[in-house]
């Protein structure tokens, strides 16, 4: 059974998963276009963090950053390699959407890469209703970034 619940990005298995995430980001994007957060930043007071686990084994993680009243940003969506293709990312995203609605968010934003490596992530977000948008929250136009938003309903 897969359980999604609040967690800390500073747990050792989560740190390893996030290290792989950051390594992939730097391998596919120029440094100035990498906007992934490290575990210390993900543990900040303006960020909620969850993991998906099965029998205590880490399957993936996701975070929600508070931007402004009614606005949030998805950060650090990552599925462990051994868990890919099992719907973990979709489950985490559905969980984030529920949490965002329950917290009163009206819009969720995200930034992801424009390279082919990020195509599966962009398709995931599009399947869940996200659409392209201009840069938000201090991001600048960048050919290596795709910005997306989802207008949330109340229920």
N, C-alpha and C positions, 0 to 999 in steps of 0.2 A: 504494500500500500504506500502510495506517495503522499507525504505530508508536507505542506508548505506552512512555514511559520516564521515569526520574528527571529532574528539571529544577529550575530555580530560579525562584521567583516574581519575581525581580528582573530577569529579561530584559525588554527593552523591549516585545516583542510580548505577553508575558504580563502585564506591568504595564498595558498598554492593555486587554487582556481583563478583568483584574480591576477596572480603573477603571469599565468598563461594568457589571460585576457590582455593584459598590458603588453606582453611580448608580441602577441598577434597584431595589436594596434600599431606598435612601432615597426613591425615588419611590413605592414601594408600601407602605412600613411607616413608622410613627412612629420617630423616631431612637432612642428607648429600646428598640425592638424589633428593631433591626438588629444582628445578631451576626456578620456577615461580617467576615473579617479582611483587613487591608491586606497588601501584599507583604512589608513588614518583619516583621510578625507571622507570616506564613506561612513565613518563612525561619528561624523559631526552631528550637531544638534538639529540641523535642518534636513536630515536625511533619515528615512525609515528603510530598513534593510530586511530582506527575507531570503530564506533558502528553501529549496525543495530537497527532501531527503527520503530515502527508502531504506528501512532497517538501519537507520542512522548514517547511511552512506550518502555523501553529498552528490546531488544530481545537477544542481544549478543554483543561481542566485539572481536577484534583481533588487533595485533600489528605487525609491521615489524621493526626489529632492523638492522641497518647498521653494517656489520662486517668488510668489506674490499671492495675496488673497485670491483664491479661486484657481490658481495656476500651479502646476507641478511639472517636473521633468523626470522622465525615466532615465536611470543611469545603470550601468554595469549589468545589463542582461547578459547572462552567460550560462551555457549548458556544458557540463563536463563531457568530454569527448565520448566516453563510454556510454553516455545516456542520450546521445543525439539520435534523432529519428523516432523518439518515443513520445513526442508531444509535450516535453517538459517546458520548452520555451512558451508554448501556447498556454499551458497551465499557469506558469508564472505570470504571463501577461494578463490573463483573465483575473488572477488574484490581485495584481496591481490595479486593474481597472475597478474592481470591487472596492478595494481599500481607498482609492482616490475618490470614488463617488461617496463612500461612507464618511470621508473626511471633508466633504464639501467642495472638492475641486470641480471646476466647470470645464477646464481644458488641461490636457496633458500634452506636453511637448517632448521631442527627443531629437537628438543629433546622432547620425550614423554615417558611415563612410559611403563614398560614391563608387569605390572600386568594386570589381566583380566579387571579391571576397565577402562583401557585405550584402550581396544580392539576396541570399536567403533571409537575412534579417529584414531587409526592406519589404520582401514579399510577406513575411509574417505580420509586420505592422500594417501593411495595406489590407491584408485579409481581415484584420480587426478594425478597419475603418479609418486608419491614419491616412492623412493626405499631406502632400508637400506644402510647405509654408516658407515664408522668409525667415532669416535668422531671428532668433529671440534671445532674451536675457543676456545681452552682451556678446553673443556670438557675432562673427562677421562673415560676410559672403566668403566662401572658400570652395574652390572646385573639387576639393577632396571631401566635402561634407554634404550631406542631404539632411534637411530640416523637415520635421513632420509634426503635425498637430492632430489631436482628436478632440472634438467637442463632445463633452460628456453629457448624457441625459441624467435626470435626477434619480432614475431607478434602474 
